[in-house]
Amino acid sequence: MLDVRRLHLLRELDRRGTITAVAEALTFTASAVSQQLSALEREAGVALLERSGRRVVLTPAGRTLVAHADAVLERLELAAAELAGAREGIGGSLRIGTFPSGGHTIVPAALAELARRHPGLEPMLQEIDSARVSDALRAGDLDVALVHDYDFVPAPPDATVEEVSLLEEPMYLATGAAGGAAAVGASGDGTLAELLGPCSEAPWITARDGTTGHAMVVRACQAAGFQPRIRHQVNDFRTVLSLAAIGQGVGFVPETATAPPAEGVVLTALPLFRRSKVAFRAGGGAHPAIAAFVAAAGAAVGGPRC
């Protein structure tokens, strides 16, 4: 009989790439991970791993087993959700991840709704970049999370995670207003190159390197024909607007970050969009606490979109 915990380690190795990364994510020692994977090979009766330089890669049999591990672990999530549904009331802790702007737009209303409907539920919130959410869900560090993706930075397919769409919103170019008056929703007619071209020599404000927001700005500017000269790296769109207002650079902000209008900033609509979603482990959507959060987040933005 194959050990489910060892299947989980094999799946994490497939996603994270190294035994060291698996050990750090799951709070094991690297030697313990190696020993458990060796035990799984003995259980399987075939080689699952092979050395490639300093790295360990999965054999074809190992990759086949990972696909089965995905299905097994999804079934266990479904079982846990069904058992939770048999209990009376919704309670206990719910570990929620969010991207920064979701933390001050969607989350407060969602948590207020949860508190009203399910007072026995204890939400526990942490900020996390969308690019790290899948790893955190699989590791059990999160139960559910707000995530987003952008044009030019689509989310990679991941069979271990399910998503419910919440909101699609346009992106705006934020620039300083010479006269000091704010102008929201300035004409965005034109191609991306025409709209961004005048800012090709300006300093840019982006999210931190390694985030989806940073990649989106860089790729959009490259598509417009130039490499952005990045001066500031901040993850809070309110800070982007404040810096743009005092002439410290230009940047992108989503529509939800434009209200109320920031004084001294011109916002020009771009042919770019951000999509916000709720993510959870595959099979976990029927869990009462997760379903409650999905419903509350949907109510916060006017209803989830399936």
Sine and cosine of phi, psi and omega as CSV:
sin_phi,cos_phi,sin_psi,cos_psi,sin_omega,cos_omega
0.00,0.00,0.77,-0.64,0.01,-1.00
-0.97,0.24,0.69,-0.72,-0.02,-1.00
-0.99,0.16,0.81,-0.59,-0.07,-1.00
-0.89,0.45,-0.63,0.78,-0.01,-1.00
-0.90,0.44,-0.58,0.82,0.04,-1.00
-0.95,0.30,-0.56,0.83,0.10,-0.99
-0.88,0.48,-0.63,0.78,0.04,-1.00
-0.88,0.48,-0.67,0.74,0.02,-1.00
-0.90,0.44,-0.66,0.75,0.01,-1.00
-0.89,0.45,-0.67,0.75,0.03,-1.00
-0.89,0.45,-0.65,0.76,0.02,-1.00
-0.92,0.40,-0.59,0.81,0.06,-1.00
-0.89,0.45,-0.64,0.77,0.03,-1.00
-0.88,0.47,-0.62,0.78,-0.04,-1.00
-0.99,0.14,-0.65,0.76,-0.16,-0.99
-1.00,-0.06,-0.39,0.92,0.18,-0.98
0.99,-0.11,-0.48,0.87,-0.03,-1.00
-0.68,-0.73,0.47,-0.88,0.05,-1.00
-0.90,0.44,-0.60,0.80,0.03,-1.00
-0.88,0.48,-0.67,0.74,0.01,-1.00
-0.91,0.42,-0.64,0.77,0.04,-1.00
-0.89,0.45,-0.71,0.70,-0.03,-1.00
-0.88,0.47,-0.70,0.72,-0.01,-1.00
-0.91,0.42,-0.64,0.77,-0.05,-1.00
-0.94,0.35,-0.58,0.82,-0.11,-0.99
-0.96,-0.29,0.18,0.98,0.04,-1.00
0.83,0.56,0.71,0.71,0.19,-0.98
-0.94,-0.34,0.16,-0.99,0.25,-0.97
-1.00,0.05,0.42,-0.91,0.02,-1.00
-0.87,0.49,-0.61,0.79,0.00,-1.00
-0.91,0.41,-0.60,0.80,0.03,-1.00
-0.90,0.43,-0.65,0.76,0.05,-1.00
-0.89,0.46,-0.71,0.70,0.01,-1.00
-0.86,0.50,-0.67,0.74,-0.02,-1.00
-0.91,0.42,-0.66,0.75,0.00,-1.00
-0.93,0.38,-0.60,0.80,0.03,-1.00
-0.94,0.34,-0.58,0.81,0.08,-1.00
-0.90,0.43,-0.64,0.76,0.05,-1.00
-0.90,0.44,-0.60,0.80,0.04,-1.00
-0.91,0.42,-0.64,0.77,0.06,-1.00
-0.87,0.49,-0.64,0.76,0.02,-1.00
-0.91,0.41,-0.64,0.77,0.04,-1.00
-0.90,0.44,-0.65,0.76,-0.04,-1.00
-0.96,0.27,-0.50,0.86,-0.01,-1.00
0.98,0.18,0.15,0.99,0.06,-1.00
-0.65,-0.76,0.33,-0.94,0.05,-1.00
-0.94,0.33,0.78,-0.62,0.03,-1.00
-0.96,-0.29,-0.35,0.94,-0.08,-1.00
-0.75,-0.66,0.45,-0.89,0.12,-0.99
-0.56,-0.83,0.48,-0.87,0.00,-1.00
-0.98,0.19,0.67,-0.75,0.11,-0.99
-0.70,-0.71,1.00,-0.02,-0.14,-0.99
0.92,0.38,-0.82,-0.57,0.03,-1.00
-1.00,-0.04,-0.03,1.00,-0.05,-1.00
-0.98,-0.20,0.33,-0.94,0.12,-0.99
-0.93,-0.37,0.80,-0.60,0.00,-1.00
-0.87,-0.50,0.38,-0.92,-0.01,-1.00
-0.99,0.15,0.63,-0.77,0.14,-0.99
-0.97,0.24,0.18,-0.98,0.10,-0.99
-0.81,0.58,-0.63,0.78,0.05,-1.00
-0.91,0.42,-0.59,0.80,0.03,-1.00
-0.90,0.43,-0.67,0.75,0.01,-1.00
-0.92,0.38,-0.59,0.81,0.07,-1.00
-0.89,0.46,-0.67,0.74,-0.01,-1.00
-0.92,0.40,-0.56,0.83,0.05,-1.00
-0.88,0.48,-0.65,0.76,0.02,-1.00
-0.88,0.48,-0.65,0.76,0.05,-1.00
-0.93,0.37,-0.59,0.81,0.03,-1.00
-0.88,0.47,-0.65,0.76,0.05,-1.00
-0.84,0.54,-0.71,0.71,-0.03,-1.00
-0.92,0.38,-0.66,0.75,-0.01,-1.00
-0.90,0.44,-0.73,0.69,-0.04,-1.00
-0.94,0.35,-0.52,0.85,0.09,-1.00
-0.91,0.42,-0.65,0.76,0.04,-1.00
-0.89,0.45,-0.61,0.79,0.04,-1.00
-0.91,0.42,-0.61,0.79,0.08,-1.00
-0.89,0.45,-0.66,0.75,0.04,-1.00
-0.89,0.46,-0.65,0.76,0.02,-1.00
-0.90,0.44,-0.70,0.72,0.01,-1.00
-0.89,0.46,-0.63,0.78,0.01,-1.00
-0.91,0.42,-0.66,0.75,-0.01,-1.00
-0.92,0.39,-0.66,0.76,0.04,-1.00
-0.90,0.43,-0.66,0.75,0.03,-1.00
-0.89,0.45,-0.57,0.82,0.02,-1.00
-0.93,0.37,-0.37,0.93,0.01,-1.00
-0.98,0.18,-0.26,0.97,0.01,-1.00
-0.99,0.14,0.42,-0.91,-0.02,-1.00
-1.00,0.09,0.82,-0.57,0.02,-1.00
0.99,0.16,0.29,-0.96,0.03,-1.00
-0.93,-0.36,0.86,-0.51,-0.03,-1.00
-0.49,-0.87,-0.07,-1.00,-0.02,-1.00
1.00,0.02,-0.07,-1.00,-0.05,-1.00
-1.00,0.07,0.49,-0.87,0.09,-1.00
-0.70,-0.71,0.93,-0.38,-0.06,-1.00
-1.00,0.04,0.89,-0.45,-0.15,-0.99
-0.90,-0.44,0.75,-0.66,0.13,-0.99
-0.97,-0.24,0.47,-0.88,0.04,-1.00
-0.48,-0.88,0.53,-0.85,0.20,-0.98
-0.98,0.21,0.39,-0.92,-0.18,-0.98
-0.82,0.57,-0.74,0.67,-0.07,-1.00
-0.93,0.36,-0.50,0.86,0.10,-0.99
-0.91,0.42,-0.46,0.89,-0.02,-1.00
-0.93,0.36,-0.39,0.92,0.03,-1.00
-0.88,-0.47,0.14,0.99,0.08,-1.00
-0.88,-0.48,-0.86,0.51,-0.08,-1.00
-1.00,0.07,-0.69,0.72,-0.17,-0.98
-0.88,0.47,-0.74,0.67,-0.06,-1.00
-0.83,0.56,-0.71,0.71,0.01,-1.00
-0.92,0.39,-0.61,0.80,0.00,-1.00
-0.91,0.41,-0.69,0.73,0.00,-1.00
-0.93,0.36,-0.57,0.82,0.06,-1.00
-0.89,0.45,-0.64,0.77,0.04,-1.00
-0.91,0.41,-0.66,0.75,0.04,-1.00
-0.88,0.48,-0.70,0.71,-0.01,-1.00
-0.89,0.46,-0.59,0.81,0.00,-1.00
-0.95,0.32,-0.68,0.73,-0.10,-1.00
-1.00,0.04,-0.52,0.85,-0.12,-0.99
-0.68,-0.73,0.96,0.29,-0.08,-1.00
-0.89,0.45,-0.33,0.94,0.03,-1.00
-0.99,0.16,-0.11,0.99,-0.01,-1.00
-1.00,0.04,0.70,-0.71,-0.02,-1.00
-0.92,-0.38,1.00,-0.10,0.03,-1.00
-0.96,0.29,0.65,-0.76,0.02,-1.00
-0.79,-0.61,0.93,-0.37,-0.19,-0.98
-0.98,-0.20,0.63,-0.78,0.17,-0.99
-0.58,-0.82,0.61,-0.79,0.08,-1.00
-0.97,0.24,0.64,-0.77,0.03,-1.00
-0.39,-0.92,0.61,-0.79,0.06,-1.00
-0.95,0.31,0.58,-0.81,-0.06,-1.00
-0.84,0.54,-0.52,0.86,-0.03,-1.00
-0.91,0.41,-0.32,0.95,-0.05,-1.00
-0.97,-0.23,-0.03,1.00,-0.13,-0.99
-0.92,0.38,-0.69,0.73,-0.04,-1.00
-0.84,0.54,-0.71,0.71,0.03,-1.00
-0.87,0.49,-0.68,0.73,-0.04,-1.00
-0.93,0.38,-0.58,0.82,0.05,-1.00
-0.92,0.39,-0.74,0.68,-0.02,-1.00
-0.90,0.44,-0.58,0.82,0.00,-1.00
-0.96,0.26,-0.18,0.98,-0.03,-1.00
0.99,0.12,0.17,0.98,0.04,-1.00
-0.97,0.26,-0.43,0.90,0.04,-1.00
-0.78,-0.63,0.46,-0.89,0.12,-0.99
-0.99,-0.17,-0.54,0.84,-0.08,-1.00
-0.39,-0.92,0.41,-0.91,-0.04,-1.00
-0.41,-0.91,0.55,-0.84,0.25,-0.97
-0.99,0.16,0.75,-0.66,0.03,-1.00
-0.73,-0.69,0.23,-0.97,0.11,-0.99
-0.54,-0.84,0.34,-0.94,0.22,-0.97
-0.67,-0.74,0.24,-0.97,-0.08,-1.00
-0.81,-0.59,0.36,-0.93,0.29,-0.96
-0.83,0.56,0.60,-0.80,-0.07,-1.00
0.98,0.21,-0.24,0.97,0.04,-1.00
-0.69,-0.73,0.92,0.39,0.02,-1.00
-0.93,0.38,0.51,-0.86,0.03,-1.00
-0.94,0.35,0.73,-0.68,0.04,-1.00
-0.92,0.39,0.54,-0.84,0.02,-1.00
-0.89,0.45,0.63,-0.77,-0.04,-1.00
-0.54,-0.84,0.94,-0.33,-0.05,-1.00
-0.94,0.34,-0.20,0.98,-0.05,-1.00
-1.00,0.03,-0.11,0.99,-0.09,-1.00
-0.77,-0.63,0.65,-0.76,0.13,-0.99
-0.92,-0.39,0.45,-0.89,-0.05,-1.00
-0.70,-0.71,0.51,-0.86,0.16,-0.99
-0.86,-0.50,0.82,-0.57,-0.03,-1.00
-0.95,0.30,0.66,-0.75,0.01,-1.00
-0.93,-0.37,-0.74,0.67,-0.24,-0.97
-0.37,-0.93,0.70,-0.71,0.20,-0.98
-0.89,-0.45,0.78,-0.62,-0.07,-1.00
-0.67,-0.74,0.52,-0.86,0.03,-1.00
-0.96,0.27,0.41,-0.91,0.11,-0.99
-0.99,-0.15,0.47,-0.88,0.01,-1.00
-0.83,-0.55,0.56,-0.83,0.17,-0.98
-1.00,0.05,0.84,-0.54,0.00,-1.00
-0.98,-0.19,0.87,-0.50,0.04,-1.00
-0.76,-0.65,0.35,-0.94,0.01,-1.00
-0.95,0.32,0.60,-0.80,0.05,-1.00
-0.99,-0.11,0.87,-0.50,-0.08,-1.00
-0.86,0.51,-0.59,0.81,-0.04,-1.00
-1.00,0.07,-0.12,0.99,0.03,-1.00
1.00,-0.01,-0.14,0.99,-0.01,-1.00
-1.00,-0.04,0.61,-0.79,0.01,-1.00
-0.98,0.19,0.56,-0.83,0.09,-1.00
-0.70,-0.72,0.94,-0.34,-0.05,-1.00
-0.98,-0.19,0.68,-0.73,0.07,-1.00
0.96,0.29,0.56,0.83,0.07,-1.00
-0.86,0.52,0.40,-0.91,-0.09,-1.00
-0.78,0.62,0.80,-0.60,0.03,-1.00
-0.94,-0.33,0.31,0.95,0.01,-1.00
-0.91,0.41,0.66,-0.76,0.02,-1.00
0.83,-0.55,0.20,-0.98,0.02,-1.00
-0.98,0.21,0.21,-0.98,0.03,-1.00
-0.87,0.49,-0.65,0.76,0.00,-1.00
-0.90,0.45,-0.63,0.78,0.00,-1.00
-0.94,0.35,-0.59,0.81,-0.04,-1.00
-0.98,0.21,-0.59,0.81,-0.04,-1.00
-1.00,-0.05,-0.35,0.94,-0.06,-1.00
-0.78,0.63,-0.70,0.71,0.00,-1.00
-0.88,0.47,-0.29,0.96,-0.01,-1.00
-0.98,-0.21,0.21,0.98,-0.09,-1.00
-0.90,0.43,-0.45,0.89,0.00,-1.00
-0.99,-0.17,-0.07,1.00,-0.05,-1.00
-0.98,0.21,0.42,-0.91,0.17,-0.98
-0.94,0.34,0.55,-0.84,-0.07,-1.00
-0.91,-0.42,0.48,-0.88,0.07,-1.00
-0.90,-0.43,0.86,-0.51,0.00,-1.00
-0.77,-0.64,0.14,-0.99,0.20,-0.98
-0.94,0.34,0.14,-0.99,-0.05,-1.00
-0.90,0.43,0.51,-0.86,0.04,-1.00
-0.83,0.55,0.65,-0.76,-0.01,-1.00
1.00,-0.09,-0.12,0.99,0.02,-1.00
-0.99,-0.14,0.31,-0.95,0.03,-1.00
-0.91,0.41,-0.57,0.82,0.02,-1.00
-0.90,0.44,-0.65,0.76,0.04,-1.00
-0.89,0.45,-0.73,0.68,-0.03,-1.00
-0.88,0.47,-0.61,0.79,0.00,-1.00
-0.88,0.47,-0.72,0.70,0.00,-1.00
-0.89,0.45,-0.74,0.67,-0.04,-1.00
-0.88,0.48,-0.71,0.70,-0.05,-1.00
-0.94,0.33,-0.58,0.81,0.05,-1.00
-0.91,0.42,-0.68,0.74,0.03,-1.00
-0.91,0.41,-0.65,0.76,0.05,-1.00
-0.88,0.47,-0.64,0.77,0.04,-1.00
-0.91,0.42,-0.46,0.89,0.03,-1.00
-1.00,0.10,-0.07,1.00,0.12,-0.99
0.97,-0.24,0.25,0.97,0.02,-1.00
-0.50,-0.87,0.30,-0.95,0.06,-1.00
-0.99,-0.17,0.84,-0.54,-0.05,-1.00
-0.92,0.39,0.63,-0.78,0.08,-1.00
-1.00,-0.05,0.99,-0.16,-0.15,-0.99
-0.99,0.11,0.82,-0.58,0.03,-1.00
-0.96,-0.27,-0.73,0.69,-0.07,-1.00
-0.88,-0.48,0.58,-0.82,0.08,-1.00
-0.79,-0.62,0.96,-0.29,-0.01,-1.00
-0.68,-0.74,0.53,-0.85,-0.05,-1.00
-0.99,-0.15,-0.05,1.00,-0.04,-1.00
-0.97,-0.23,0.86,-0.51,-0.04,-1.00
-0.91,0.42,-0.44,0.90,0.06,-1.00
-0.90,0.43,-0.57,0.82,0.06,-1.00
-0.94,0.35,-0.61,0.79,0.07,-1.00
-0.84,0.54,-0.72,0.69,0.00,-1.00
-0.91,0.43,-0.65,0.76,0.00,-1.00
-0.90,0.43,-0.66,0.75,0.01,-1.00
-0.93,0.36,-0.64,0.77,0.04,-1.00
-0.89,0.45,-0.60,0.80,-0.05,-1.00
-0.90,0.44,-0.49,0.87,-0.02,-1.00
-0.98,-0.21,0.28,0.96,0.11,-0.99
0.98,0.20,0.37,0.93,-0.03,-1.00
-1.00,0.05,-0.02,1.00,0.03,-1.00
0.48,-0.88,-0.04,-1.00,0.04,-1.00
-0.83,-0.55,0.37,-0.93,-0.02,-1.00
-0.27,-0.96,0.00,-1.00,0.01,-1.00
-0.96,-0.28,0.61,-0.79,0.13,-0.99
-0.67,-0.75,0.55,-0.84,0.08,-1.00
-0.98,0.18,0.26,-0.97,-0.07,-1.00
-0.85,0.52,-0.62,0.78,-0.03,-1.00
-0.90,0.43,-0.32,0.95,0.01,-1.00
-1.00,0.02,0.00,1.00,-0.09,-1.00
-1.00,-0.08,-0.01,1.00,0.01,-1.00
-0.88,-0.48,0.77,-0.64,-0.08,1.00
-0.96,0.28,0.34,-0.94,-0.02,-1.00
-0.86,0.51,0.63,-0.77,0.03,-1.00
-1.00,0.07,0.78,-0.63,0.00,-1.00
-0.91,0.43,0.71,-0.71,0.06,-1.00
1.00,0.09,0.24,0.97,-0.03,-1.00
-0.82,-0.57,0.69,-0.72,0.17,-0.99
-0.98,-0.22,0.77,-0.64,0.00,-1.00
-0.92,-0.40,0.87,-0.50,-0.03,-1.00
-0.93,-0.38,0.84,-0.55,-0.02,-1.00
-0.90,0.44,0.67,-0.74,-0.02,-1.00
-0.90,-0.44,0.42,-0.91,0.09,-1.00
-0.99,0.16,0.78,0.62,0.01,-1.00
-0.72,-0.69,0.52,-0.86,-0.06,-1.00
-0.70,-0.71,0.49,-0.87,0.14,-0.99
-0.91,-0.42,0.68,-0.73,0.01,-1.00
-0.90,-0.44,0.85,-0.52,0.03,-1.00
-0.98,-0.18,0.61,-0.79,-0.07,-1.00
-0.58,-0.82,0.23,-0.97,0.19,-0.98
-0.95,-0.30,0.77,-0.63,-0.03,-1.00
-0.89,-0.45,0.54,-0.84,0.05,-1.00
-0.41,-0.91,0.24,-0.97,-0.01,-1.00
-0.88,0.48,0.62,-0.78,0.03,-1.00
-0.81,0.58,0.77,-0.64,-0.04,-1.00
1.00,-0.07,-0.19,0.98,-0.09,-1.00
-1.00,-0.03,-0.06,1.00,-0.10,-1.00
-0.91,0.42,-0.40,0.92,0.00,-1.00
-1.00,0.08,-0.10,1.00,0.03,-1.00
-0.89,0.45,0.76,-0.65,-0.11,-0.99
-0.82,0.57,-0.65,0.76,-0.03,-1.00
-0.93,0.37,-0.65,0.76,0.02,-1.00
-0.93,0.37,-0.69,0.73,0.04,-1.00
-0.87,0.50,-0.61,0.80,0.02,-1.00
-0.90,0.43,-0.65,0.76,0.02,-1.00
-0.92,0.39,-0.67,0.75,0.03,-1.00
-0.85,0.53,-0.70,0.71,0.01,-1.00
-0.90,0.43,-0.66,0.75,-0.01,-1.00
-0.92,0.38,-0.66,0.75,0.04,-1.00
-0.91,0.41,-0.62,0.78,0.05,-1.00
-0.89,0.45,-0.67,0.75,0.03,-1.00
-0.90,0.44,-0.54,0.84,-0.02,-1.00
-0.92,0.39,-0.43,0.90,-0.02,-1.00
-0.92,-0.40,0.15,0.99,0.04,-1.00
0.99,-0.14,0.21,0.98,0.07,-1.00
0.89,-0.46,0.76,-0.65,0.04,-1.00
-0.93,0.37,0.43,-0.90,0.00,-1.00
-0.89,-0.45,0.90,-0.45,-0.08,-1.00
-0.98,0.20,0.00,0.00,0.00,0.00
